[in-house]
Amino acid sequence: MPVGPAGRTTNLRTRITLFVTAAILLLILGFAYASYERAKLDTARVAQATLSSQDQIWQKVVEKQGEALAGSGHALARTTGLAEAAARRDPAAVSRLVAMGLGSLPPTPPVAHVEVTDASGTIVHSTVSGLSGRPVVNVGVLARVLERGSDEIGIGSLGDGNPVLRAAIPILDRGTIVGTVTLLSPMQPVLEEVKESTGAEIFLLDGGRKLIHGTDRALWRSILAERTAPLPTGLETVRLGERVLSAGTIPLLDDAGGLLGYQVAVRDITDAYTREKLTNGLAITGIVLFVAVVLIILHVYLHRAFRLLENALAALNGLSEGDTDVDVLGAGRGDEIGRIARAVRVFRDKHMDLDRQRRRRERMQKRQQRFIRQQMERLAETLDDAAREELLHDLERIEAQSRSGAKTVGSGDDLGSLAVAFQVMAQRVLTQHQKLDRLVAELQEALRTKTELINLQQQLAIANDIQASILPRSLPPRSDAEARGALLAAREFGGDFYDFFPLGNHRIAVIAGNIAGSGLASVFLTLTARTLLKSTLSFGAEPDDTMTRVNDLLCLDNREGVAIRLLAGVLDTADASFTYSTASFPEPLMLRRLGDVMEVPALGNPAAGRQRATVFQQRRIDIPKRATLFFHSPGLVATRDAADEPFGDARLREVLETSDALSVDTVVNTVMSALTSHTGGVAQQRDACCVALRFLGPPEAASSETGAL
């Protein structure tokens, strides 16, 4: 058949051309963006280097001019009689001697003002502020000159916003500093020298960015006329008609770090700006011409290449629409077009053969479907209603998959419908097995959960028995101290413990702790921590050393990083002191008298058992006679009622302040009664324990007053 119009070929050619054009444009845009970013970085680096160089030159010129001014100051300070007059605080003599000394100073740098102070920093002579004013130099600068005897050079202000060059020189009298002389010089010579060094016009602005000094005031007025906003700090480009200027602005600071004003260096960069603009324009023009040439060449090449494929494409279009009578031209050619034409002809022949096979397979499939339906309907007649419905539903699935052409054995196999039937049946058997497997797994999981629950209950019972067995009730009767503790156990083992025991030599130790978690693991950690604290304190270690050593040992057993909060304290009844150290444990409270509850200062130590070589701090406090120390675990203030409201630190303090007596039994019973009333019988997640330790007085005094308690 004749080759049809080449509309599709033209569209494809156009799409390829557009795709290549877009790719080239994206590539160019990528390069342009990268160049732009690089230019920004280069500009930032140049700006930073320019401002740094400007600041360095400024500092060097200020240092040079300041050293020259300091030389004049030394010459003036050595004026005969000036040191004695300054030491006597004789303003008239100092003024006369300063006037004499100024006449012999070199003209460069010029001296605008002179100020003389005595050794205490009091002004003796000043051409700036008078004898009743403040020194023109910073107090810190003046102190360094008087203390160290060193020269202080810098930039200061006369108080009117006008910066000046300043040199403060010590006045010596036989090696002793008796005062200072400060010389002030105008900034214009500094600006002129900076201009000579940099080739830029230099301007000084005040804090409001108004001009104070400048080497070219006409240029500055031109810059202000072209701008609506002040020059920002940093490097800025300014256009003045045909000229392009670069203005670098840096802050000018005094000795105390306060802002005196700004230094601006203005350079003419017109030539460099013009060259850069010309170079960029030539580069853009070259890129545009290059892209145009590439696109023209691509268009010509694609037009010639696709024209040779038009006949073959028309034949393929006919075959794609089901026209097997299409005539393929050009099969006898020996080039690529001929090979494409021969391949299209083979494709047409194969397509005709497949069409014949498809019709034959459809006839065979219909016969299979009729056979499967007959057999499954016979089987359904032997089943109950539910099973029959499921079987007929499977039959519908088989027929639906067969109609949609689903194959499981292979393409072109005559047993396709049977394969679908076997597939559906296999799925049903697999589904039944999966249901049985899930049921067995659920039963096994329920049995395992019940076993774990029984084991957990046994562990908790053991943990509670162990916890109750290690807690003491009270100290043996003593004349100098008494102690009492109590524990409100949680629903599960919470790991709280406490203990108190005598150490000898009028010393009584008290320990407490809280181990996070539950179960036998927490039981072992609780027993380990209590044993380590008690044994270490019993061997005479101080609380901070005890806490440090116990922490290192607990780190070996605490592999899961459980939070361990500890307290170790020692009451010395001989000197009425209490020394304690904590590891993230609540600080104790002191009841000095009824209604007077004092918070002991916090130490801020971390929890124990997490990091070896941790150094713990301790604190020693004095204990008034008959005062009671109260310790509590974190779980006490966290105890919650039925409304989920915590007991809280404020309520604990209120309960202690309203206690009827300071005896340990009264304090502990009052707190535990308030805690039980707050919970209302609600089982808690955490243990809550408390200890009361009362200092009755030194052993001798306490024994004689026991009856007065």
C-alpha positions as CSV (number, residue, x, y, z in Angstrom):
1,M,0.0,0.0,0.0
2,P,1.2,3.6,-0.5
3,V,3.0,5.2,2.3
4,G,0.7,7.6,4.2
5,P,1.4,11.1,5.3
6,A,4.4,11.7,7.6
7,G,2.6,13.6,10.3
8,R,3.6,11.2,13.1
9,T,7.2,11.2,11.9
10,T,7.2,15.0,11.8
11,N,5.7,15.1,15.4
12,L,8.4,12.7,16.6
13,R,11.1,14.8,15.0
14,T,9.7,17.9,16.6
15,R,9.6,16.3,20.0
16,I,13.2,15.1,19.7
17,T,14.3,18.6,18.6
18,L,12.4,20.1,21.6
19,F,13.9,17.6,24.0
20,V,17.4,18.3,22.8
21,T,16.7,22.0,23.0
22,A,15.4,21.7,26.5
23,A,18.4,19.6,27.6
24,I,20.8,22.1,26.2
25,L,18.9,25.0,27.8
26,L,18.8,23.2,31.2
27,L,22.6,22.5,30.8
28,I,23.2,26.2,30.1
29,L,21.0,27.2,33.0
30,G,22.8,24.8,35.3
31,F,26.2,26.3,34.2
32,A,24.8,29.8,34.5
33,Y,23.5,29.1,38.0
34,A,26.8,27.5,39.1
35,S,28.7,30.4,37.6
36,Y,26.3,32.8,39.5
37,E,26.8,31.0,42.8
38,R,30.6,30.9,42.2
39,A,30.6,34.6,41.4
40,K,28.7,35.2,44.6
41,L,31.3,33.3,46.6
42,D,34.1,35.1,44.8
43,T,32.4,38.4,45.5
44,A,32.0,37.5,49.2
45,R,35.6,36.4,49.4
46,V,36.8,39.6,47.7
47,A,34.6,41.7,49.9
48,Q,36.0,39.9,53.0
49,A,39.6,40.3,51.8
50,T,39.0,43.9,50.9
51,L,37.4,44.8,54.3
52,S,40.1,42.8,56.1
53,S,42.9,44.6,54.2
54,Q,41.2,48.0,54.8
55,D,40.9,47.3,58.6
56,Q,44.6,46.1,58.8
57,I,45.9,49.2,57.0
58,W,43.7,51.4,59.3
59,Q,45.1,49.6,62.4
60,K,48.7,50.0,61.2
61,V,48.2,53.7,60.5
62,V,46.5,54.3,63.8
63,E,49.3,52.4,65.5
64,K,52.0,54.3,63.7
65,Q,50.4,57.7,64.4
66,G,49.6,56.6,67.9
67,E,53.3,55.7,68.6
68,A,54.4,59.1,67.3
69,L,51.8,60.7,69.5
70,A,53.0,58.5,72.4
71,G,56.6,59.8,71.8
72,S,55.3,63.4,72.1
73,G,53.5,62.3,75.3
74,H,56.8,60.8,76.8
75,A,58.6,64.1,76.0
76,L,55.8,66.1,77.7
77,A,55.8,63.7,80.7
78,R,59.6,64.2,81.2
79,T,59.1,68.0,81.5
80,T,61.0,69.1,84.5
81,G,58.7,69.6,87.5
82,L,55.6,68.1,85.9
83,A,55.8,64.8,88.0
84,E,56.1,66.8,91.3
85,A,53.3,69.1,90.3
86,A,51.0,66.2,89.4
87,A,51.9,64.4,92.6
88,R,51.0,67.6,94.6
89,R,47.8,68.0,92.6
90,D,48.8,71.6,91.7
91,P,46.6,72.5,88.7
92,A,48.3,75.9,88.2
93,A,51.8,74.4,88.1
94,V,50.7,71.5,85.9
95,S,49.0,73.9,83.4
96,R,52.1,76.1,83.2
97,L,54.5,73.2,82.8
98,V,52.2,71.6,80.1
99,A,52.1,74.9,78.2
100,M,55.9,75.0,78.3
101,G,56.3,71.4,77.2
102,L,53.9,71.7,74.3
103,G,56.1,74.3,72.7
104,S,59.0,71.9,72.4
105,L,56.9,69.0,70.8
106,P,57.2,68.2,67.1
107,P,54.4,69.5,64.9
108,T,53.5,66.0,63.7
109,P,51.2,64.5,64.8
110,P,49.4,67.7,66.0
111,V,48.3,67.8,69.6
112,A,44.7,69.1,70.0
113,H,44.1,68.5,73.7
114,V,46.1,67.5,76.8
115,E,44.8,66.0,80.0
116,V,46.8,65.2,83.2
117,T,45.6,63.0,86.1
118,D,47.2,62.1,89.4
119,A,47.9,58.5,90.7
120,S,44.2,58.1,91.7
121,G,42.9,59.1,88.3
122,T,41.7,62.5,89.4
123,I,42.0,65.2,86.7
124,V,44.7,67.8,87.6
125,H,44.8,69.6,84.2
126,S,42.5,69.2,81.1
127,T,41.8,71.3,78.0
128,V,38.7,69.2,77.4
129,S,36.5,68.7,80.4
130,G,38.0,70.9,83.2
131,L,38.9,69.8,86.7
132,S,35.3,68.8,87.6
133,G,34.7,66.5,84.6
134,R,35.5,62.9,83.9
135,P,38.8,61.8,82.2
136,V,38.6,61.5,78.4
137,V,40.1,58.0,78.5
138,N,38.2,54.9,79.5
139,V,38.5,54.0,83.2
140,G,39.9,50.6,82.3
141,V,42.6,52.2,80.1
142,L,43.5,54.7,82.8
143,A,43.8,51.8,85.3
144,R,46.1,49.8,83.0
145,V,48.4,52.9,82.6
146,L,48.5,53.5,86.4
147,E,49.0,49.9,87.3
148,R,51.3,48.6,84.6
149,G,53.0,51.8,83.5
150,S,52.4,50.9,79.9
151,D,51.4,53.2,77.0
152,E,47.8,52.9,75.8
153,I,47.2,53.9,72.2
154,G,43.8,54.0,70.6
155,I,40.8,56.0,69.3
156,G,38.5,57.8,71.7
157,S,35.8,60.4,71.7
158,L,35.5,63.8,73.3
159,G,31.8,63.1,74.1
160,D,30.5,65.0,71.1
161,G,30.7,62.0,68.8
162,N,33.9,63.3,67.3
163,P,36.6,60.5,67.3
164,V,40.2,61.5,68.1
165,L,43.5,59.7,68.2
166,R,44.5,59.1,71.9
167,A,47.8,58.2,73.6
168,A,47.9,57.8,77.5
169,I,51.4,57.9,79.0
170,P,52.5,57.3,82.6
171,I,54.2,60.1,84.5
172,L,57.1,58.7,86.5
173,D,58.8,60.2,89.5
174,R,62.0,58.3,90.4
175,G,60.5,55.0,89.0
176,T,57.1,55.5,90.7
177,I,53.9,56.3,88.7
178,V,52.5,59.5,90.0
179,G,50.0,60.2,87.3
180,T,49.1,60.1,83.6
181,V,49.3,62.5,80.7
182,T,46.9,61.9,77.8
183,L,47.4,63.5,74.3
184,L,44.6,63.8,71.8
185,S,45.2,64.4,68.1
186,P,42.7,65.0,65.3
187,M,41.9,62.1,62.9
188,Q,42.5,64.0,59.6
189,P,46.2,63.1,59.4
190,V,45.3,59.4,59.9
191,L,42.8,59.6,57.1
192,E,45.3,61.2,54.8
193,E,47.9,58.5,55.5
194,V,45.3,55.7,55.0
195,K,44.4,57.3,51.7
196,E,48.0,57.4,50.6
197,S,48.4,53.8,51.5
198,T,45.2,52.5,49.8
199,G,44.5,55.0,47.1
200,A,41.0,55.2,48.3
201,E,39.0,58.2,49.7
202,I,38.6,57.8,53.4
203,F,35.6,59.1,55.5
204,L,34.7,58.9,59.2
205,L,31.0,58.8,60.1
206,D,29.4,59.1,63.6
207,G,27.0,56.5,65.1
208,G,24.2,58.0,63.0
209,R,26.3,57.6,59.8
210,K,26.8,61.4,59.4
211,L,30.1,62.6,58.0
212,I,32.7,63.8,60.6
213,H,35.9,63.8,58.6
214,G,36.7,63.0,55.0
215,T,39.4,63.3,52.3
216,D,36.9,64.3,49.6
217,R,33.7,65.8,51.0
218,A,32.4,66.7,47.5
219,L,32.5,62.9,46.6
220,W,30.6,62.1,49.8
221,R,27.9,64.6,49.0
222,S,27.6,63.0,45.5
223,I,27.2,59.6,47.1
224,L,24.5,60.8,49.5
225,A,22.6,62.5,46.6
226,E,22.4,59.1,44.7
227,R,21.2,57.0,47.7
228,T,18.0,57.0,49.8
229,A,19.5,54.9,52.6
230,P,22.8,55.0,54.4
231,L,25.7,52.8,53.3
232,P,25.4,49.4,55.1
233,T,28.2,47.8,57.0
234,G,30.3,45.7,54.5
235,L,31.2,46.2,50.8
236,E,28.7,48.1,48.7
237,T,28.7,49.2,45.0
238,V,27.6,52.7,44.3
239,R,26.9,54.2,40.8
240,L,27.5,57.9,40.2
241,G,26.5,58.6,36.6
242,E,29.1,56.9,34.4
243,R,31.3,56.1,37.4
244,V,31.1,52.9,39.6
245,L,32.4,53.1,43.1
246,S,33.1,50.5,45.7
247,A,32.4,51.6,49.3
248,G,33.7,49.5,52.2
249,T,32.2,50.3,55.6
250,I,33.6,48.9,58.9
251,P,32.6,49.9,62.5
252,L,35.0,52.0,64.6
253,L,35.1,50.9,68.2
254,D,36.5,52.6,71.3
255,D,38.6,50.9,74.1
256,A,35.5,49.6,75.9
257,G,34.1,48.0,72.7
258,G,31.5,50.7,72.2
259,L,30.6,52.0,68.8
260,L,32.3,55.4,68.0
261,G,31.3,55.5,64.3
262,Y,32.2,54.0,61.0
263,Q,35.2,54.1,58.6
264,V,34.3,54.2,54.9
265,A,36.9,53.6,52.1
266,V,35.6,54.6,48.6
267,R,37.4,53.3,45.5
268,D,36.7,54.0,41.8
269,I,36.2,50.6,40.1
270,T,34.7,51.9,36.8
271,D,37.3,50.3,34.5
272,A,37.1,46.9,36.2
273,Y,33.3,47.0,36.2
274,T,33.2,47.9,32.5
275,R,35.6,45.1,31.6
276,E,33.6,42.5,33.6
277,K,30.3,43.7,31.9
278,L,31.9,43.4,28.4
279,T,33.3,39.9,29.2
280,N,29.9,38.7,30.4
281,G,28.1,40.1,27.3
282,L,30.6,38.4,25.0
283,A,30.2,35.1,26.8
284,I,26.4,35.2,26.6
285,T,26.4,36.1,22.9
286,G,28.8,33.2,22.2
287,I,26.6,30.7,24.1
288,V,23.5,31.9,22.2
289,L,25.2,31.5,18.8
290,F,26.5,28.1,19.7
291,V,23.1,26.8,20.7
292,A,21.5,28.2,17.5
293,V,24.1,26.5,15.3
294,V,23.6,23.1,17.2
295,L,19.9,23.3,16.8
296,I,20.0,24.1,13.1
297,I,22.4,21.2,12.4
298,L,20.2,18.8,14.5
299,H,17.0,19.8,12.7
300,V,18.6,19.2,9.2
301,Y,20.0,15.8,10.3
302,L,16.7,14.6,11.8
303,H,14.7,15.8,8.7
304,R,16.9,13.6,6.4
305,A,17.0,10.6,8.7
306,F,13.2,10.4,9.3
307,R,12.2,10.9,5.7
308,L,13.7,7.5,4.9
309,L,11.5,5.8,7.6
310,E,8.1,7.2,6.5
311,N,7.2,4.1,4.4
312,A,8.1,1.6,7.1
313,L,6.3,3.6,9.7
314,A,3.1,3.7,7.6
315,A,3.2,-0.1,7.3
316,L,3.6,-0.5,11.1
317,N,0.7,1.8,11.7
318,G,-1.5,-0.5,9.6
319,L,-0.4,-3.6,11.4
320,S,-1.0,-2.0,14.8
321,E,-4.7,-1.4,13.8
322,G,-5.2,-5.0,12.8
323,D,-4.8,-4.7,9.1
324,T,-2.9,-7.9,8.1
325,D,-3.3,-7.1,4.4
326,V,-0.8,-4.2,4.6
327,D,1.7,-4.2,1.9
328,V,5.3,-3.6,3.0
329,L,7.5,-1.8,0.5
330,G,11.3,-1.5,0.3
331,A,12.0,-5.1,1.5
332,G,14.5,-5.6,-1.4
333,R,16.7,-2.7,-0.3
334,G,20.1,-3.5,1.2
335,D,20.4,-0.6,3.6
336,E,18.8,-0.1,7.1
337,I,15.4,0.8,5.5
338,G,15.4,-2.6,3.7
339,R,16.2,-4.5,7.0
340,I,13.3,-2.6,8.7
341,A,10.9,-3.5,5.9
342,R,11.8,-7.2,6.0
343,A,11.4,-7.2,9.8
344,V,7.9,-5.6,9.4
345,R,7.0,-8.3,6.9
346,V,8.0,-11.1,9.3
347,F,6.0,-9.4,12.0
348,R,2.9,-9.4,9.8
349,D,3.3,-13.1,9.0
350,K,3.7,-14.0,12.7
351,H,0.7,-11.8,13.6
352,M,-1.5,-13.7,11.1
353,D,-0.3,-17.1,12.5
354,L,-1.0,-16.0,16.1
355,D,-4.5,-14.9,15.2
356,R,-5.3,-18.4,13.9
357,Q,-4.0,-20.0,17.0
358,R,-6.0,-17.7,19.2
359,R,-9.2,-18.6,17.6
360,R,-8.5,-22.4,18.0
361,R,-7.6,-21.9,21.7
362,E,-10.8,-20.1,22.4
363,R,-12.8,-23.0,21.0
364,M,-10.9,-25.5,23.2
365,Q,-11.3,-23.3,26.3
366,K,-15.1,-23.2,25.9
367,R,-15.2,-27.0,25.8
368,Q,-13.1,-27.2,29.0
369,Q,-15.3,-24.7,30.8
370,R,-18.4,-26.8,30.0
371,F,-16.7,-30.0,31.3
372,I,-15.5,-28.3,34.6
373,R,-19.0,-26.8,35.3
374,Q,-20.7,-30.2,34.8
375,Q,-18.3,-32.0,37.2
376,M,-18.4,-29.2,39.9
377,E,-22.2,-29.1,39.8
378,R,-22.3,-32.9,40.4
379,L,-19.9,-32.5,43.3
380,A,-22.0,-29.6,44.8
381,E,-25.1,-31.8,44.9
382,T,-23.4,-34.0,47.5
383,L,-22.5,-31.1,49.9
384,D,-24.5,-29.2,52.5
385,D,-25.8,-25.7,51.8
386,A,-22.8,-23.7,53.1
387,A,-20.2,-25.9,51.3
388,R,-22.3,-25.9,48.1
389,E,-22.4,-22.1,48.1
390,E,-18.6,-21.9,48.5
391,L,-18.1,-24.5,45.8
392,L,-20.4,-22.6,43.3
393,H,-18.6,-19.3,44.2
394,D,-15.3,-21.0,43.3
395,L,-16.8,-22.1,40.0
396,E,-17.7,-18.5,39.3
397,R,-14.2,-17.4,40.0
398,I,-12.8,-20.1,37.7
399,E,-15.1,-19.0,34.9
400,A,-14.3,-15.3,35.4
401,Q,-10.5,-15.9,35.3
402,S,-10.9,-18.1,32.3
403,R,-12.8,-15.4,30.5
404,S,-10.2,-12.8,31.4
405,G,-7.5,-15.0,29.9
406,A,-5.7,-15.9,33.2
407,K,-3.2,-18.7,32.5
408,T,-1.1,-20.6,35.1
409,V,0.5,-23.5,33.0
410,G,1.9,-21.5,30.0
411,S,0.9,-19.4,27.1
412,G,-0.9,-21.3,24.4
413,D,-1.5,-24.4,26.6
414,D,-4.9,-26.2,25.9
415,L,-5.3,-27.0,29.6
416,G,-5.6,-23.3,30.7
417,S,-9.1,-23.7,32.2
418,L,-8.1,-26.8,34.1
419,A,-5.1,-25.0,35.5
420,V,-7.3,-22.2,36.7
421,A,-9.5,-24.7,38.5
422,F,-6.6,-26.4,40.2
423,Q,-5.3,-23.0,41.2
424,V,-8.6,-22.0,42.8
425,M,-8.8,-25.3,44.7
426,A,-5.2,-25.0,45.8
427,Q,-5.9,-21.5,47.2
428,R,-8.8,-22.8,49.1
429,V,-6.8,-25.7,50.7
430,L,-4.0,-23.2,51.5
431,T,-6.5,-20.8,53.1
432,Q,-7.8,-23.6,55.4
433,H,-4.3,-24.6,56.4
434,Q,-3.4,-21.0,57.2
435,K,-6.5,-20.6,59.4
436,L,-5.5,-23.8,61.3
437,D,-1.9,-22.5,61.7
438,R,-3.1,-19.2,63.1
439,L,-5.5,-20.9,65.5
440,V,-2.6,-23.1,66.8
441,A,-0.3,-20.1,67.1
442,E,-2.9,-18.2,69.0
443,L,-3.3,-21.1,71.5
444,Q,0.5,-21.4,71.9
445,E,0.8,-17.6,72.5
446,A,-2.0,-17.7,75.1
447,L,-0.3,-20.5,77.0
448,R,3.1,-18.8,76.9
449,T,1.5,-15.5,78.2
450,K,-0.2,-17.3,81.0
451,T,3.1,-19.0,82.0
452,E,5.0,-15.6,81.9
453,L,2.3,-14.0,84.1
454,I,2.7,-16.8,86.7
455,N,6.5,-16.4,86.7
456,L,6.2,-12.6,87.0
457,Q,3.8,-12.9,90.0
458,Q,6.3,-15.2,91.7
459,Q,9.1,-12.8,91.0
460,L,7.2,-9.9,92.4
461,A,6.3,-11.9,95.6
462,I,10.0,-12.7,96.1
463,A,11.0,-9.1,95.4
464,N,8.5,-7.7,97.9
465,D,9.6,-10.2,100.6
466,I,13.3,-9.3,100.1
467,Q,12.6,-5.6,100.1
468,A,10.6,-5.9,103.4
469,S,13.3,-8.0,105.0
470,I,16.2,-5.4,104.5
471,L,14.4,-2.3,105.9
472,P,15.1,-1.4,109.5
473,R,12.4,0.1,111.7
474,S,14.3,2.3,114.2
475,L,17.6,2.8,115.9
476,P,18.4,1.1,119.2
477,P,17.7,3.6,122.1
478,R,20.3,6.4,122.2
479,S,20.7,9.7,124.1
480,D,21.9,11.7,121.2
481,A,19.8,10.7,118.2
482,E,16.8,8.7,117.0
483,A,15.7,7.4,113.6
484,R,12.6,5.9,112.0
485,G,11.7,4.9,108.4
486,A,8.7,3.7,106.5
487,L,7.9,2.3,103.0
488,L,4.7,2.4,101.0
489,A,5.1,-0.5,98.6
490,A,4.0,-0.1,95.0
491,R,1.8,-2.5,93.0
492,E,5.1,-3.9,91.5
493,F,8.5,-4.0,93.1
494,G,9.9,-0.4,92.8
495,G,13.4,-0.8,94.1
496,D,13.2,1.8,97.0
497,F,15.4,1.1,100.2
498,Y,16.7,2.9,103.2
499,D,18.9,2.0,106.2
500,F,20.4,3.8,109.3
501,F,23.1,2.4,111.6
502,P,25.7,3.6,114.1
503,L,29.3,4.0,112.9
504,G,30.9,4.6,116.3
505,N,32.5,7.8,117.7
506,H,29.1,9.5,118.0
507,R,28.4,9.1,114.2
508,I,25.2,7.7,112.7
509,A,24.9,6.8,109.0
510,V,21.8,7.0,106.9
511,I,21.4,5.7,103.4
512,A,18.5,5.6,100.9
513,G,18.0,4.7,97.2
514,N,15.7,4.2,94.4
515,I,16.3,1.7,91.6
516,A,14.2,2.1,88.4
517,G,12.4,-0.9,87.0
518,S,10.9,-4.0,88.6
519,G,11.4,-7.7,88.9
520,L,14.4,-9.8,90.2
521,A,16.9,-7.6,88.3
522,S,15.9,-4.6,90.3
523,V,16.0,-6.7,93.5
524,F,19.6,-7.6,92.9
525,L,20.6,-4.1,92.1
526,T,18.8,-2.9,95.3
527,L,20.6,-5.4,97.4
528,T,23.9,-4.6,95.7
529,A,23.5,-0.8,96.1
530,R,22.5,-1.1,99.8
531,T,25.3,-3.5,100.6
532,L,27.9,-1.4,98.9
533,L,26.7,1.8,100.6
534,K,26.6,0.3,104.0
535,S,29.9,-1.5,103.8
536,T,31.8,1.5,102.3
537,L,30.5,3.9,105.0
538,S,31.2,1.3,107.7
539,F,34.9,1.3,106.8
540,G,35.1,5.1,107.5
541,A,34.8,6.5,104.0
542,E,33.3,10.0,103.6
543,P,29.9,10.3,101.8
544,D,31.5,11.7,98.6
545,D,34.1,9.0,98.4
546,T,31.5,6.4,99.2
547,M,29.3,7.6,96.4
548,T,32.2,7.6,93.9
549,R,33.3,4.1,94.8
550,V,29.8,2.7,94.8
551,N,29.1,4.3,91.4
552,D,32.2,2.6,89.9
553,L,31.1,-0.8,91.2
554,L,27.4,-0.4,90.1
555,C,28.5,0.5,86.6
556,L,29.9,-3.1,86.3
557,D,26.4,-4.7,87.0
558,N,24.1,-2.0,85.5
559,R,24.5,-3.1,81.8
560,E,21.0,-1.9,80.9
561,G,21.7,1.6,82.1
562,V,19.0,1.6,84.8
563,A,18.7,5.0,86.7
564,I,20.1,4.5,90.3
565,R,19.4,7.4,92.7
566,L,21.3,7.2,96.0
567,L,21.8,9.2,99.2
568,A,24.6,8.7,101.8
569,G,24.9,10.9,104.9
570,V,26.6,10.8,108.3
571,L,25.3,12.6,111.4
572,D,28.1,13.5,113.9
573,T,26.4,14.2,117.2
574,A,29.7,15.4,118.8
575,D,30.0,18.5,116.6
576,A,26.3,18.8,115.6
577,S,27.0,18.4,111.8
578,F,25.5,16.4,109.0
579,T,27.6,15.5,105.9
580,Y,25.9,14.1,102.9
581,S,26.2,13.3,99.2
582,T,23.5,12.4,96.7
583,A,23.2,10.8,93.2
584,S,20.2,12.5,91.7
585,F,18.3,11.7,95.0
586,P,16.0,14.4,96.4
587,E,17.8,16.7,98.9
588,P,16.8,16.3,102.6
589,L,14.5,18.7,104.5
590,M,15.4,20.0,108.0
591,L,12.7,20.6,110.6
592,R,14.4,23.1,113.0
593,R,11.3,23.7,115.1
594,L,7.6,23.2,114.7
595,G,6.3,24.9,111.6
596,D,9.9,25.7,110.4
597,V,10.9,23.5,107.4
598,M,14.2,24.4,105.6
599,E,15.3,23.0,102.3
600,V,18.9,21.8,102.4
601,P,21.0,23.1,99.4
602,A,21.0,20.9,96.3
603,L,24.2,19.3,95.1
604,G,23.3,18.6,91.5
605,N,25.2,15.2,91.3
606,P,24.1,12.8,88.4
607,A,22.5,9.4,88.9
608,A,24.8,6.5,89.7
609,G,25.6,3.4,87.8
610,R,25.9,4.9,84.3
611,Q,29.4,6.4,83.9
612,R,32.6,5.3,85.7
613,A,35.0,7.7,87.3
614,T,32.3,10.2,88.1
615,V,33.3,12.6,90.9
616,F,30.5,13.2,93.4
617,Q,30.3,16.3,95.6
618,Q,29.3,16.4,99.3
619,R,28.1,19.1,101.6
620,R,28.4,19.6,105.4
621,I,25.7,21.5,107.3
622,D,25.3,22.4,110.9
623,I,22.3,20.7,112.7
624,P,20.5,22.6,115.5
625,K,19.8,20.8,118.7
626,R,16.5,18.8,118.5
627,A,16.2,19.3,114.8
628,T,14.9,16.5,112.5
629,L,16.2,15.7,109.1
630,F,13.6,14.2,106.7
631,F,14.6,12.1,103.6
632,H,12.2,10.8,101.0
633,S,12.5,8.9,97.7
634,P,11.3,10.4,94.3
635,G,8.2,8.1,94.4
636,L,6.8,9.8,97.5
637,V,6.0,13.2,95.9
638,A,5.0,11.3,92.7
639,T,2.3,9.3,94.4
640,R,-1.0,9.9,92.7
641,D,-4.6,9.8,93.8
642,A,-7.7,8.5,91.9
643,A,-7.8,11.8,89.8
644,D,-4.1,11.2,88.8
645,E,-3.0,14.3,90.9
646,P,0.5,13.9,92.4
647,F,1.2,14.3,96.1
648,G,3.8,17.0,95.3
649,D,6.6,18.9,97.1
650,A,4.3,21.6,98.2
651,R,1.9,19.2,100.0
652,L,4.8,17.4,101.6
653,R,6.2,20.7,103.0
654,E,2.8,21.7,104.2
655,V,2.4,18.3,106.1
656,L,5.8,18.7,107.7
657,E,5.1,22.3,108.8
658,T,1.8,21.2,110.5
659,S,3.4,18.2,112.3
660,D,2.5,18.1,116.0
661,A,6.0,17.2,117.2
662,L,9.6,16.8,115.8
663,S,10.0,13.2,117.0
664,V,10.8,10.7,114.3
665,D,7.7,8.6,115.0
666,T,5.4,11.6,114.8
667,V,7.1,13.0,111.6
668,V,7.1,9.6,109.8
669,N,3.5,8.7,110.9
670,T,2.2,12.1,109.9
671,V,3.7,11.9,106.4
672,M,2.6,8.3,105.8
673,S,-0.9,9.0,107.1
674,A,-1.2,12.0,104.7
675,L,0.2,9.9,101.9
676,T,-2.3,7.1,102.5
677,S,-5.1,9.6,102.7
678,H,-4.1,11.2,99.4
679,T,-3.9,7.9,97.5
680,G,-7.3,6.6,98.9
681,G,-6.1,3.0,98.5
682,V,-5.1,3.4,94.8
683,A,-2.3,1.0,93.9
684,Q,0.9,2.9,92.9
685,Q,3.3,2.3,90.1
686,R,6.4,3.4,92.2
687,D,7.5,2.8,95.8
688,A,7.5,5.6,98.3
689,C,9.8,5.6,101.3
690,C,10.9,8.2,103.9
691,V,13.4,8.4,106.8
692,A,13.4,10.7,109.8
693,L,16.7,11.3,111.7
694,R,16.6,13.5,114.8
695,F,19.6,15.1,116.5
696,L,18.8,15.3,120.3
697,G,22.1,17.0,121.2
698,P,25.7,16.1,122.1
699,P,25.9,12.8,124.0
700,E,26.6,14.4,127.4
701,A,23.9,17.1,127.0
702,A,21.4,14.8,125.5
703,S,21.6,12.2,128.3
704,S,20.9,14.9,130.9
705,E,17.9,16.2,129.0
706,T,16.3,13.0,127.9
707,G,13.4,13.4,130.3
708,A,12.6,16.8,128.8
709,L,11.7,15.4,125.4
